[in-house]
Amino acid sequence: MSSVITKVKVIRDLLLDLKDIDVFHYRKPEHDKSKRYVVWSEDGSNQSFKGNNRVEEQQITGTIDLFTQIEYDEMVDSIQDALNTSGHVSWRLDSVEYEDETALIHWAWSFSVA
């Protein structure tokens, strides 16, 4: 079984490879005034496969959130392309909504790394 941290770093690395966008883990710092950014976090595990009284394989789950002012932001496709080409990640687009408080469009994905 590969380590939990190795699986988390798969997501970190594919997001940090994106061009022209700030990427944050857990939350955007308050002092940062970006109006276009990604926040991601791991939040637990999904299916675990057990054998010999121990966990043999574990899937790590989490979320990726894109915040943008751009109506048809190409970053959406860039994120999904990165997730698709990783070879280790299953994912789904959970929601897209406009947030009145921030005046930003919020795209949200969930992921699982095996």
Wavefront OBJ file of the C-alpha trace (Angstrom):
o trace
v 0.000 0.000 0.000
v 1.378 3.419 -0.877
v 1.318 6.015 1.858
v -1.524 8.447 2.485
v 0.870 11.374 2.054
v 2.040 10.057 -1.316
v -1.587 9.957 -2.473
v -2.275 13.469 -1.185
v 0.799 14.751 -3.023
v -0.622 13.403 -6.304
v -3.363 16.047 -6.088
v -0.989 18.743 -4.867
v 1.422 18.159 -7.716
v -1.149 18.074 -10.504
v -2.729 21.325 -9.269
v 0.625 23.070 -8.814
v 1.431 22.196 -12.435
v -1.508 24.344 -13.603
v -0.422 27.616 -15.202
v -1.579 31.145 -14.315
v -3.539 30.381 -11.157
v -2.868 30.482 -7.430
v -3.329 27.135 -5.636
v -3.917 26.838 -1.887
v -4.218 23.851 0.448
v -7.180 23.991 2.888
v -7.878 27.742 2.565
v -6.871 30.946 0.859
v -4.879 33.249 3.169
v -6.887 36.272 4.288
v -4.246 38.697 3.024
v -4.445 37.244 -0.502
v -6.747 39.325 -2.707
v -6.894 36.930 -5.685
v -10.192 36.784 -7.535
v -9.218 33.587 -9.368
v -7.761 30.693 -7.411
v -7.991 27.013 -6.477
v -8.373 25.621 -2.962
v -8.082 21.896 -2.378
v -8.066 19.556 0.584
v -8.142 15.917 1.492
v -11.033 14.994 3.762
v -10.876 11.292 4.513
v -10.908 7.922 2.869
v -13.467 6.146 0.785
v -13.170 2.446 0.169
v -10.473 0.529 1.945
v -9.539 -3.017 1.068
v -8.586 -5.199 3.997
v -6.685 -8.451 4.234
v -4.690 -10.246 6.891
v -6.315 -8.068 9.583
v -4.982 -4.813 8.118
v -5.749 -2.231 5.450
v -4.118 -3.356 2.202
v -5.292 -0.482 -0.023
v -6.883 2.826 0.889
v -8.550 5.494 -1.253
v -8.044 9.095 -0.132
v -10.883 11.517 -0.853
v -11.108 15.272 -0.994
v -12.329 18.361 -2.805
v -11.016 20.839 -5.340
v -12.659 24.255 -5.607
v -12.096 26.813 -8.355
v -13.169 30.398 -7.680
v -13.253 32.717 -10.687
v -14.844 35.832 -12.142
v -14.493 34.477 -15.679
v -17.795 33.162 -17.009
v -16.375 30.472 -19.316
v -13.049 29.967 -17.576
v -10.745 27.588 -19.470
v -9.218 26.630 -16.093
v -12.181 24.275 -15.639
v -10.948 22.179 -18.560
v -7.346 22.450 -17.373
v -8.283 21.042 -13.958
v -10.306 18.200 -15.461
v -7.564 17.399 -17.981
v -5.019 17.241 -15.147
v -7.268 14.910 -13.155
v -7.804 12.687 -16.205
v -4.135 12.392 -17.105
v -2.936 11.618 -13.574
v -3.745 7.938 -13.914
v -4.460 7.629 -10.184
v -7.497 9.839 -9.622
v -11.212 9.314 -10.019
v -13.315 12.449 -9.773
v -16.648 14.097 -10.431
v -17.888 17.646 -10.848
v -20.205 18.207 -7.884
v -21.505 21.740 -8.377
v -21.199 25.081 -10.099
v -22.715 28.150 -8.500
v -22.466 31.901 -8.426
v -21.730 33.293 -4.965
v -23.396 36.631 -4.292
v -21.157 37.434 -1.302
v -17.909 37.192 -3.263
v -19.212 37.805 -6.799
v -17.295 34.677 -7.860
v -18.299 31.553 -9.763
v -17.499 28.493 -7.653
v -16.744 25.170 -9.362
v -16.438 22.169 -6.998
v -15.063 18.685 -7.682
v -14.647 15.676 -5.425
v -11.766 13.270 -5.958
v -10.500 9.910 -4.837
v -6.882 8.733 -5.119
v -6.218 5.001 -5.022
l 1 2 3 4 5 6 7 8 9 10 11 12 13 14 15 16 17 18 19 20 21 22 23 24 25 26 27 28 29 30 31 32 33 34 35 36 37 38 39 40 41 42 43 44 45 46 47 48 49 50 51 52 53 54 55 56 57 58 59 60 61 62 63 64 65 66 67 68 69 70 71 72 73 74 75 76 77 78 79 80 81 82 83 84 85 86 87 88 89 90 91 92 93 94 95 96 97 98 99 100 101 102 103 104 105 106 107 108 109 110 111 112 113 114
